[in-house]
């Protein structure tokens, strides 16, 4: 059995995972497993996301749903990750050029 190793995630990355898990509706347990959070952690995040109106509960009060604001957050976070990846790639190229030219400090 192969175990995935997770690096430390940012607060924003955890929120994005929770919102992504609930995008089509999810119970708390599914969100907890999808986002790899403890029971206490998922309760705290869900509470904050409900208050901020990024998550909502369905009529039964058992299924969490990502709101339009939550979807907007997911899209913005995906854009941010792309920009960050492009920045890191460009930074690596620049560092390589400077290093090979003997211009590193």
Secondary structure in CASP SS format (residue, H / E / C, confidence):
PFRMAT SS
TARGET T0000
AUTHOR 0000-0000-0000
METHOD secondary structure of the structure
MODEL  1
X C 1.00
X C 1.00
X C 1.00
X C 1.00
X C 1.00
X C 1.00
X C 1.00
X C 1.00
X C 1.00
X C 1.00
X H 1.00
X H 1.00
X H 1.00
X H 1.00
X H 1.00
X H 1.00
X H 1.00
X H 1.00
X H 1.00
X H 1.00
X H 1.00
X C 1.00
X C 1.00
X C 1.00
X C 1.00
X E 1.00
X C 1.00
X H 1.00
X H 1.00
X H 1.00
X H 1.00
X H 1.00
X H 1.00
X H 1.00
X C 1.00
X C 1.00
X C 1.00
X C 1.00
X H 1.00
X H 1.00
X H 1.00
X H 1.00
X H 1.00
X H 1.00
X H 1.00
X H 1.00
X H 1.00
X H 1.00
X H 1.00
X H 1.00
X H 1.00
X C 1.00
X C 1.00
X C 1.00
X E 1.00
X E 1.00
X E 1.00
X C 1.00
X C 1.00
X C 1.00
X C 1.00
X C 1.00
X C 1.00
X E 1.00
X E 1.00
X E 1.00
X C 1.00
X H 1.00
X H 1.00
X H 1.00
X H 1.00
X H 1.00
X H 1.00
X H 1.00
X H 1.00
X H 1.00
X H 1.00
X H 1.00
X H 1.00
X H 1.00
X H 1.00
X H 1.00
X H 1.00
X H 1.00
X H 1.00
X H 1.00
X H 1.00
X H 1.00
X H 1.00
X H 1.00
X H 1.00
X H 1.00
X H 1.00
X H 1.00
X H 1.00
X H 1.00
X H 1.00
X H 1.00
X H 1.00
X H 1.00
X C 1.00
X C 1.00
X C 1.00
X C 1.00
X C 1.00
END
